[in-house]
Amino acid sequence: MIEILVSVLLLVGAAFMVLAAIGVLRLPDLPTRMHATTKAGALGAMMTMGGVAFYFGDSTVAARAVAIVIFIFLTAPIAAHVIGRAGYFTGTKLWAGTIKDELQERYDPVTHKLNSGLEELKYGQPTRTGKGTSNQ
Amino acid sequence: MIGLFWNLLLALAWVTLTGSITAMNLLAGFIFGYVALMVLQKQVPVLKGYSRRIPRLAAFLVYFLKELVKSNLRVAYDIATPVWHMKPGVIAFPLRAETDMEILFVSSVISLTPGTLSLDVSDDRKVLFIHAMFLHDEEQLRNDLRELERRILKVTR
């Protein structure tokens, strides 16, 4: 019984990791590739570690497996965010099929200001970021 | 957060004092510590509302795992099939989270749920820019993200 559970967890986890790798090869631009690697990778690692914990059935191994999953879940989104952000702001082209980009019009490449677009709309306060009118 | 730290410390104290280092005993220590902090939380301002947060955190983890698996399958399907079904785009999502901790939590969870990746926060920290992979129904996506944020803020506030 436990063997079936362990096999399913390991196989599905490995399948997600393979899909993440295929995604890196197939997907057209940087942000979509980050989608594939972080999420499928994290879920795959989680399932593999779940399989390991069930296989050994030992609390010290289980504690380490849980710790590994927690560390992956702490680091993966931050790495993805930093890579995606750096890629975007250094001017990597988005895929031609991208239907919308609400960031572009609010970012000033000269001063590196990123406006929220809410400054003038709400409360009528002056903006904290200074002028911020270059995109109007 | 401080409440959780104290709770873990109490659990460790329980384990060392009872002398048996097992997972079950640690769990027992955690529960006793939780009850102790529940009694204390009225007197100590830092611990205010702590006893409500742990059940909410557990509920959030279950919800998060469900979302993680569900939307991972969607991304996996798009990768595995030859035609692209995706409609990627960058959307601006107004944040209700205010402190550093809340923004970190919200943006990380958004990055972890497949189909969305947080790119940056605006300089005045009011808007999170998110790269979404499936923008077929933007209103639906925004509602999902708001629901996710609401659940996170219930844990942190």
Interface residues (C-beta under 8 A of the other chain):
Chain A: F16 L19 I22 G23 R26 L27 P28 D29 P31 T32 M34 H35 A36 T38 K39 A40 A42 L43 S59 A62 A63 F73 L74 A76 P77 I78 A80 H81 G84 R85 Y88 F89 L94 W95 G97 T98 I99 K100 D101 E102 L103 Q104 R106 K113 L114 N115 S116 G117 L118 E119 T127 R128 T129
Chain B: T22 A23 L68 V69 S71 N72 V75 A76 I79 A80 W84 M86 K87 P88 G89 V90 I91 A92 P94 S107 S108 V109 I110 S111 L112 T113 P114 G115 L117 S118 L119 D120 V121 S122 D123 D124 R125 K126 V127 F129 H131 M133 L135 E138
